[in-house]
Amino acid sequence: MAAAYFLARAGVAVTIFERQATLGGVVRHVIPSFRISDEAIEKDVSFLKKLGVTICCGAAAPSVDELKGAGYTHILFATGAWQAGRLEIPGDVAGVIGWMQGVKSGAIGVGGNVAVVGGGNTAMDAARLAKRSGAQRVTIVYRRTKKYMPAEEHELELAMADGVEFAELAAPVRQQDGTLTCEKMVLGEPDETGRRSPVGTGEFFDIPCDLVISAVGEQVDSALLQANGIETDRRGRPAFQTNLPGVYAAGDARRGPATVVEGIADAAAFAREVTGRDHTYEIPAAARVTAAEASARKGILCAKAPCEGDRCLQCSTVCENCVDSCPNRANVSVTLSDGRRQILHIDRLCNECGNCTAFCPYDSAPSRDKFTLFACAEDLADSKNAGAVFLDERRVLVRTFGEPREYDLLGVNDLPSELETLLLTVKKRYAYLLV
Ligand SMILES: Cc1cc2nc3c(=O)[nH]c(=O)nc-3n(C[C@H](O)[C@H](O)[C@H](O)COP(=O)(O)OP(=O)(O)OC[C@H]3O[C@@H](n4cnc5c(N)ncnc54)[C@H](O)[C@@H]3O)c2cc1C
């Protein structure tokens, strides 16, 4: 729909082929109405109609060869990622998209106890839909702990507010006779995503469950793409510009489960390919800011060519001045397992010379503001910095706000996940900093 919009606006003739009876994809047919209204979707459809887009609903799209034969010069596969992720357990298991679509359309009734397996935003929506549609008890089952769930914090809170329960550190094994049996997991070392990997314990427990919804990552319908001669990678995903001339892929069909805004970005890129130019906007002169004004406002020193045009919201490479300027090496740049860098202040190496504050482009004093590694509990008590002391192989004493608290770093704890990852990384890869 976004691609059709961008192209129609540029004066290009566009046809949408949609196998369902109405346009709107996942947003219309799957995402519950309490998240987005049908009216909002219908508004976008009527906009396309007014722009003169031809809409053919109710049948699968013709093949690439047929479309090319009919004179289409550019073809975009925006067919989504509707195939259920595999949850290979015996029992009553439904794929999340098909189940949500059935519930939304009224074709599937909901009752009894429901378990949703997965920890993403889709799992949260499915659980809320189950709860609001009449399920007695709804449990989200996840192999790690809540804080490692890919779902946004806000979505998690909404699910909790709707009365959804959570079974953390649980790997489903089988559903049978109204029960889901799960293996109890523990958290191991962080993997390349920066999250701690779940490890089985060999112990099992049961959750009341009549139906399991599998929300473990939907997949692209690679068979459809391959049937048209489009090459895919080992995950069944095509490139934006496919191996076929004039044939492109966008949104979930290209990326796997993603977001609406990423689909729209692909659509804009496709429109650029077709028209050969960017869409230009009339921006009022008053809204234009020079680079000098912008950097004066932000106090950022970065003007590196490779960053041009990119957003710098979380760019940690903008500045590590406090690391470079410290004569005692009391500020260390710690590389996390996902490649991001975090500055750690080392209390025992700092003689408070003030260099880092002088060189800091922000209104900050790194020796006081950076998370700090202390040599012992007494040093932590003497300071006001947020920081940690490694007490032994497992235990850390951490102060974020208020009083210091002891945590079991290797077990289940309620440390914020970013902080836990930092501490585990220091323990594993920067042990020389510990005394
Ligand atoms: C439960 C849930 C909640 C979500 N919440 C959010 C959210 O809050 N914010 C957000 O940004 N994203 C959210 N998403 C993700 C978002 O919905 C998707 O990223 C987005 O819909 C992808 O758009 P798309 O056009 O690429 O694919 P889709 O929306 O999947 O549309 C693909 C369309 O292609 C049609 N199609 C498939 N094969 C054919 C064929 N052979 N012929 C003709 N038509 C075909 C399908 O019927 C479908 O209409 C959510 C996803 C789910 C499942």
The ligand as an SDF file (V2000), in Angstrom:
LIG
                    3D

 53 58  0  0  0  0  0  0  0  0999 V2000
    0.3220   -9.5150   16.1230 C   0  0  0  0  0  0  0  0  0  0  0  0
    1.2120   -8.5250   15.4370 C   0  0  0  0  0  0  0  0  0  0  0  0
    1.3490   -7.2490   15.9650 C   0  0  0  0  0  0  0  0  0  0  0  0
    2.1540   -6.3140   15.3280 C   0  0  0  0  0  0  0  0  0  0  0  0
    2.2640   -5.0510   15.8640 N   0  0  0  0  0  0  0  0  0  0  0  0
    3.0000   -4.1250   15.2170 C   0  0  0  0  0  0  0  0  0  0  0  0
    3.1030   -2.8020   15.7140 C   0  0  0  0  0  0  0  0  0  0  0  0
    2.5440   -2.4660   16.7500 O   0  0  0  0  0  0  0  0  0  0  0  0
    3.8570   -1.9020   15.0160 N   0  0  0  0  0  0  0  0  0  0  0  0
    4.5090   -2.2420   13.8620 C   0  0  0  0  0  0  0  0  0  0  0  0
    5.1550   -1.3980   13.2610 O   0  0  0  0  0  0  0  0  0  0  0  0
    4.4210   -3.4880   13.3730 N   0  0  0  0  0  0  0  0  0  0  0  0
    3.6870   -4.4380   14.0160 C   0  0  0  0  0  0  0  0  0  0  0  0
    3.6120   -5.7050   13.5070 N   0  0  0  0  0  0  0  0  0  0  0  0
    4.3520   -6.0190   12.2710 C   0  0  0  0  0  0  0  0  0  0  0  0
    3.6210   -5.4670   11.0620 C   0  0  0  0  0  0  0  0  0  0  0  0
    2.2750   -5.8480   11.0960 O   0  0  0  0  0  0  0  0  0  0  0  0
    4.3090   -5.9830    9.8040 C   0  0  0  0  0  0  0  0  0  0  0  0
    5.6730   -5.6460    9.8320 O   0  0  0  0  0  0  0  0  0  0  0  0
    3.6760   -5.3730    8.5530 C   0  0  0  0  0  0  0  0  0  0  0  0
    2.2980   -5.6780    8.5000 O   0  0  0  0  0  0  0  0  0  0  0  0
    4.3760   -5.8920    7.2990 C   0  0  0  0  0  0  0  0  0  0  0  0
    3.7370   -5.3750    6.1770 O   0  0  0  0  0  0  0  0  0  0  0  0
    3.8810   -6.0890    4.7670 P   0  0  0  0  0  0  0  0  0  0  0  0
    3.0910   -5.2740    3.8250 O   0  0  0  0  0  0  0  0  0  0  0  0
    5.3040   -6.3330    4.4680 O   0  0  0  0  0  0  0  0  0  0  0  0
    3.2070   -7.5380    4.9550 O   0  0  0  0  0  0  0  0  0  0  0  0
    1.7390   -7.9660    5.4010 P   0  0  0  0  0  0  0  0  0  0  0  0
    1.1060   -7.0030    6.3010 O   0  0  0  0  0  0  0  0  0  0  0  0
    1.8920   -9.3620    5.8400 O   0  0  0  0  0  0  0  0  0  0  0  0
    0.9490   -7.9480    4.0360 O   0  0  0  0  0  0  0  0  0  0  0  0
    1.2230   -8.8750    3.0270 C   0  0  0  0  0  0  0  0  0  0  0  0
    0.0010   -9.0240    2.1510 C   0  0  0  0  0  0  0  0  0  0  0  0
    0.3260   -9.8200    1.0220 O   0  0  0  0  0  0  0  0  0  0  0  0
   -0.7760  -10.6860    0.7690 C   0  0  0  0  0  0  0  0  0  0  0  0
   -0.2800  -11.8300    0.0070 N   0  0  0  0  0  0  0  0  0  0  0  0
    0.5600  -12.8090    0.4090 C   0  0  0  0  0  0  0  0  0  0  0  0
    0.7960  -13.6670   -0.6000 N   0  0  0  0  0  0  0  0  0  0  0  0
    0.1000  -13.2180   -1.6630 C   0  0  0  0  0  0  0  0  0  0  0  0
   -0.0750  -13.6610   -3.0050 C   0  0  0  0  0  0  0  0  0  0  0  0
    0.5460  -14.7420   -3.4480 N   0  0  0  0  0  0  0  0  0  0  0  0
   -0.8760  -12.9510   -3.8170 N   0  0  0  0  0  0  0  0  0  0  0  0
   -1.5020  -11.8370   -3.3830 C   0  0  0  0  0  0  0  0  0  0  0  0
   -1.4000  -11.3720   -2.1300 N   0  0  0  0  0  0  0  0  0  0  0  0
   -0.6090  -12.0500   -1.2770 C   0  0  0  0  0  0  0  0  0  0  0  0
   -1.2750  -11.0400    2.1540 C   0  0  0  0  0  0  0  0  0  0  0  0
   -2.6170  -11.5110    2.0900 O   0  0  0  0  0  0  0  0  0  0  0  0
   -1.1490   -9.7200    2.8710 C   0  0  0  0  0  0  0  0  0  0  0  0
   -2.3070   -8.9450    2.7490 O   0  0  0  0  0  0  0  0  0  0  0  0
    2.8310   -6.6650   14.1340 C   0  0  0  0  0  0  0  0  0  0  0  0
    2.7100   -7.9580   13.6100 C   0  0  0  0  0  0  0  0  0  0  0  0
    1.8910   -8.8860   14.2460 C   0  0  0  0  0  0  0  0  0  0  0  0
    1.7740  -10.2790   13.6840 C   0  0  0  0  0  0  0  0  0  0  0  0
  1  2  1  0
  2  3  1  0
  2 52  2  0
  3  4  2  0
  4  5  1  0
  4 50  1  0
  5  6  2  0
  6  7  1  0
  6 13  1  0
  7  8  2  0
  7  9  1  0
  9 10  1  0
 10 11  2  0
 10 12  1  0
 12 13  2  0
 13 14  1  0
 14 15  1  0
 14 50  1  0
 15 16  1  0
 16 17  1  0
 16 18  1  0
 18 19  1  0
 18 20  1  0
 20 21  1  0
 20 22  1  0
 22 23  1  0
 23 24  1  0
 24 25  2  0
 24 26  1  0
 24 27  1  0
 27 28  1  0
 28 29  2  0
 28 30  1  0
 28 31  1  0
 31 32  1  0
 32 33  1  0
 33 34  1  0
 33 48  1  0
 34 35  1  0
 35 36  1  0
 35 46  1  0
 36 37  1  0
 36 45  1  0
 37 38  2  0
 38 39  1  0
 39 40  1  0
 39 45  2  0
 40 41  1  0
 40 42  2  0
 42 43  1  0
 43 44  2  0
 44 45  1  0
 46 47  1  0
 46 48  1  0
 48 49  1  0
 50 51  2  0
 51 52  1  0
 52 53  1  0
M  END
$$$$
